[in-house]
Amino acid sequence: MPNRKTGSCAGSIDICGLDEMPERGARGFELAMPDADPLPIIVWRDGEQLRAFVNKCPHLGLPLETFPDKFLSQDARTLICSAHGARFNAEGDCTSGPCQGDALTKLDIRVVVRDTKPRLVLERPSGHS
């Protein structure tokens, strides 16, 4: 389940400080969305590469993790859905499992500097399901 709630500001939605993301890991967040339900997301960092997806497996619509922040395979090269073992590559494409050929919903994130600290923000999506 997503484990951190964050808020919004000025055209983007704050996720966390860049220093709060492990150099090679993934974390779940639940973003407060104006006039919409909270948005559960996964942020995956591999060094300087940052990716974000809606935390919803295309197979049954369940969150990928059973335990907080347990998204990645042992080699940290794929996201794994704990419900049925589906694996997703860095582009969010399902490469094995019951939803092979489907994909996670990608989100646009970037690093901005606020009060001299780098922070991850989500560019405000037009809607989500």
Backbone hydrogen bonds, N-H to C=O, Kabsch-Sander energy under -0.5 kcal/mol:
donor,donor_aa,acceptor,acceptor_aa,energy
6,T,30,E,-1.5
9,C,12,S,-2.6
12,S,9,C,-2.0
13,I,122,L,-2.8
14,D,7,G,-1.0
14,D,12,S,-0.5
15,I,120,L,-2.8
16,C,120,L,-1.0
18,L,118,P,-2.4
20,E,17,G,-2.0
21,M,18,L,-1.6
25,G,22,P,-0.6
25,G,45,R,-2.0
27,R,43,V,-2.3
29,F,41,I,-2.2
30,E,4,R,-4.4
31,L,29,F,-0.5
31,L,39,L,-3.0
32,A,6,T,-2.5
36,A,33,M,-1.5
39,L,31,L,-2.6
41,I,29,F,-3.1
42,I,53,F,-2.7
43,V,27,R,-2.7
44,W,51,R,-2.8
45,R,25,G,-3.3
46,D,49,Q,-2.7
47,G,23,E,-3.8
49,Q,46,D,-1.9
51,R,44,W,-2.2
52,A,107,L,-0.5
53,F,42,I,-2.0
54,V,105,T,-2.4
55,N,40,P,-2.6
56,K,54,V,-2.1
57,C,62,L,-3.4
61,G,57,C,-2.1
70,K,67,F,-1.9
71,F,69,D,-1.0
73,S,78,T,-2.5
76,A,73,S,-1.9
79,L,88,F,-2.4
80,I,71,F,-3.2
81,C,86,A,-2.7
82,S,64,L,-3.6
82,S,80,I,-0.6
85,G,81,C,-2.2
87,R,96,S,-2.2
88,F,79,L,-2.5
89,N,93,D,-2.3
92,G,89,N,-2.1
94,C,102,D,-2.9
95,T,87,R,-2.6
95,T,93,D,-0.6
96,S,87,R,-1.0
100,Q,97,G,-1.6
101,G,94,C,-1.8
102,D,99,C,-2.9
104,L,92,G,-2.8
106,K,104,L,-0.6
107,L,52,A,-2.4
109,I,107,L,-0.8
110,R,121,V,-2.1
112,V,119,R,-2.7
114,R,112,V,-0.6
114,R,117,K,-2.7
117,K,114,R,-1.7
119,R,112,V,-3.5
120,L,16,C,-3.5
121,V,110,R,-2.6
122,L,13,I,-3.0
123,E,108,D,-2.9
123,E,121,V,-0.5
124,R,11,G,-1.2
